[in-house]
Amino acid sequence: MKQRIWLSPPHLTGKEIVFLQETLDANWVTVVGAQIEKFAAIISNYTQSPYVTLCNSGTSALHLALQVLGVKRGDFILTSTFTFVASVNPIKYLGAIPVLIESEKETWNMSPQFLEESILWCIKQGNKPKAIVLVHLYGMPAQLNKICEIAFKYDIPLIEDAAESLGSTYKKQHLGTFGMLGLHSFNGNKIITTSAGGALFSKNEDFIKKAAFLASQAKEPTSFYEHKYLGYNYQMTTLQAAMGLGQFTQLDNYIALRRRNFDFYKMTLSPFGIKFLEEPSADFYSNRWLTTILIDSKLTKVSPENLKEALELENIESRFLWKPMHTQPLYNEMTYFGDHTSDKLFKSGLCLPSGSSLSEADLKRITSIIINKISN
Ligand SMILES: Cc1ncc(COP(=O)(O)O)c(C=O)c1O
């Protein structure tokens, strides 16, 4: 059997061990410490986001963001339907009600048109939305100009789920820094990883202070343990932050490599009728976390399932696009605004191996299987 090619595996640099060893040598394996401060400062400086708190996952970062904004049971929260379930679950944790918004075709992210329709509907119900959770899927920036304009017009706080898009920018500004709060994930499959982990960031210091307070069991600043609020154990550890310090040294390189993967796939597979998610203009810069393809059923009888199977037979992992939330048994009763764009994307799309550690030989191995399958 040929060596397995994974969809988006961790890419260790060799530098992690130096930071991890320092942490172990210092006998300092806990949830506060220099590694955490340093990694938070690096993320703050890189994204140009003044206040950052590190968490044990992107999911917990979103859960905290919603609470910082005072989201409560029964509140409407508008969110992208075309996403991973972790963009929606924290809304449910709080007893709030997700309202699912369809994607537009250019970026596959939240449609400004359906967003506005949903806001008007919520207002008509007498329940103005408490927040918008905007996802930047696969690293591609959403139509931020229009989304921010709508959020401003109706005075609704914007949270950006930039879990997949560290390093992506819109008009040269980092994703996650347009709204009131933004988050990244450092899960094992992300562009850089701390094994598991996340960051929550904002221009508002009070938001981040409150999130950090809730993330550390909401301990009051008293000499004894006093608790007035319900808190969580959501902090990042020094070992995770040490991993992050090592990983960050390669971030620019990893973005370049993932963009190279995309370019190679596009150049090699476009002649066979395969379509790619393009950056709509020079304003949109994607980290190309995952390269996604669309297969046109008018041009070929080969389906995403067929391609996935053919790749798997050669020990190569690929994955279907995210199954939209309004089609999930968990969420299919939620109010949905849209025209089923993401249902069509789900049926005709596939995520190709996209790790920064892919070699040119790996890319050729993957594309030759796809070309073979399509041509025969
Ligand atoms: C869009 C999106 N949101 C949120 C998350 C949650 O991040 P984490 O796995 O770090 O909890 C992920 C991925 O894992 C994601 O892809």
The ligand as an ORCA input file, in Angstrom:
! r2SCAN-3c Opt
* xyz 0 1
  C     -15.787     26.935     10.757
  C     -15.343     26.344     12.061
  N     -15.788     26.885     13.210
  C     -15.409     26.429     14.393
  C     -14.535     25.367     14.498
  C     -14.210     24.873     15.854
  O     -12.863     24.910     16.180
  P     -12.263     23.843     17.216
  O     -12.166     22.531     16.512
  O     -10.930     24.421     17.563
  O     -13.167     23.788     18.393
  C     -14.041     24.770     13.332
  C     -13.107     23.658     13.290
  O     -12.662     22.902     13.893
  C     -14.461     25.251     12.086
  O     -14.046     24.688     10.947
*
